[in-house]
């Protein structure tokens, strides 16, 4: 009997015990409350099957896997080089069977959190036997029309070097703690744009040369750095610390030089990040925005209107750089990084303080010698170097008018 057949039988036997009086979310709640009634050796079989799915994901060089939920139609789905596809070579699963597979990955505290909050971010690690190495995944369990679904994203075990990201030397210096000891540097982009990978590359560059103390606060922790020249601590929200804000405040008592905040996702975290930067620390964080100017506007808009003027002035004082990035389908069928880079100089500071952020795009456009580049300029660079198509250069531009203007000058 194959691992799929064995696991499928276990799932069918267990899900058949769900009372017919359970509907919708109640069925997931039943599984959450009764998962431990499955024998330990059977739960190992279910986890082994999930690891088989993840092994296939690694071998296909896929970035994401989708399990469960109404939208999957019972299939396992992978995203490979940006494209989602059903894995028809794997069995199909009912919503109850998929929920059981997902819940089987969680410990008791995580199951309780999912029950109470209807969403759970967590990390997952398994031994990839082909290379005899542990592989980590970032995972999010959530609900889709009352059915439990799971996204897992592979965390690249091999970091890209800072050099491979092709930043201007001035931009690299701005983000370097050895060059500027304090200030806020942001890495922004939509979901799946590689923000975490870029941030990890920046931290890895420090780890090679900077005898600093780095505190990483993330939800969840993705890449685990091994202390080299720097000492690096990892604090996962929900496991090691209650919230981003608490992690930032507590870090001040932990003798940090560099503080990495996984995401500035709410006003409290934004305020805490600005305050800790103001105390003379180097801070890195991410935002879900598609341009440098949008990032500035988002930070200010997130706080109470009565606090916006104060936050605007503080942001202008502490901000050092903003990298806004996208992953673009490349001609070779993979993906390539395109980025917009803002380096904060006196003119940018004045524009932020005077609430004239609309002027900043032209400052980036003209700031090439200072390490700056607009998204449209970088897309042109990728197109001219024959890494992306003309269609994708236009499709991924923040401004179709601007990209067409600069391409028409070619």
Beta strands, then each sheet from edge to edge (+ up, - down):
strand 1: 62-68
strand 2: 77-80
strand 3: 83-86
strand 4: 120-128
strand 5: 133-144
strand 6: 147-154
strand 7: 183-188
strand 8: 213-218
strand 9: 231-236
strand 10: 258-261
strand 11: 282-287
strand 12: 319-329
strand 13: 335-343
sheet 1: 3+ 2- 1+ 6- 5+ 4-
sheet 2: 9+ 8+ 10+ 11+ 7+ 12+ 13-
end
